[in-house]
């Protein structure tokens, strides 16, 4: 996916395209995670769609739910969803930042080879 360490640095236009694809992949992960939370809160906690969206978005962003949970099934879902969201947040950040980190490390490596 990324260029080899001995290859030249990607031109800015190709790097911008790669970064765009990473942001798009991150957005898909966020939308997928958000849809899981919305459906879970709507069907398991009997919330209206807008309240389910707010609770799912708040947990996905790391803030916490606004509504109280009714029933053991809803509480079990909320706990599992919170754990999933923590992992999804880290994974999405990695997917989005991977091209930037790779480019900076690649540039550093090229500069180090030039000096050697």
N, C-alpha and C positions, 0 to 999 in steps of 0.2 A: 504494500500500500504506500509506504513512504520510500523515498529514494535511499539508495545505499550510501554509506558514509563516505565513499570515495567519489560519488557523483557530485556534480555542481549543485549549488543552491537553486531551488525552483525560482523562476521569474515571479514577480509580484502578482501578476494576473492569475497564474496557475495556483499560486498559494492562496489568493483570495477565493478562488473557486473551491479549493480543498477546504478552506475554512467555512465557506458557505454550506458545503455538504455536511460538515461536522455539526454546524449549528442546526441544520435541518434534521439530522439524525437525533440530536439532543431534543429538539422540539417534538419529534415523534415519540421519544421515550417519555417526555413530560405529559403529552396528551394521552398516551396509553395509561400511564400511572394515574392521571387525573380521572380518566373514564372508569377505571376499576374502583376508585374511591367514591365517585359519584353514584355508580350503580349500587355499591355496597351500602352506602348510607341511605340511599333511597329505598331499597328493597328490604334491608335488614333492620333499619332504625325507623322506618316509616316517615322519612322526611320528604318535604316537597323538593322538587328538583333544584331550586335555587339555594335552599339551605344545605342540601347534599353537596352542591358545588362548593359552597363556602367552607364547609367542614373539610372536604377533601383537599381543597386548595390550601387551607391553613395547616393541615397536617403535612402535606407535601412540601410546603415551604419551611417547615420546622417550628411553626408557632403553636399549634395545638388546636383542638376542636373548640367550637363555640357552643354547640348544643349539648345537652345532656344525653347520655345513652340509655336506652330502654331495653332491658332484656340481656340475657347472657350471650346470645348469639351476636348481638350488635357490639357488645363489649369485646368479645373474642375477635371479631372482625377488625375493630378499631385498633386493638393491640397488634395484630398481625400486619395490618396496613401501615401502622406507624413504623414497625421494624422494616418493612419493605421500603417505605419512603426514605428512610435513612440510607439504605443501600442504594436506592435509585438516585438519590441526590448526588451521592459520591460518584456513581457510575456516569451520570449525565454530565457532571462537571469534568470528568476525565475525558469523555468523548468530545466535548466542545473544546477543551484546552489542549488536547493531544497535538494538533498541528502546530500550535504556537510554541509549545514546549519542544517539539521535535525540531522545528526550524531554528530556535535559539541554540539548542544543543548542536545541531548540524553546523550552524555558522561558527560556533565556538570551536568545533573540531576542525573545520576547514582553516580557520585562522591559526590554530595550533600547528597543523601540518605545514602551513606556509612558513612558519617561524623555524621549524625543525630542519 
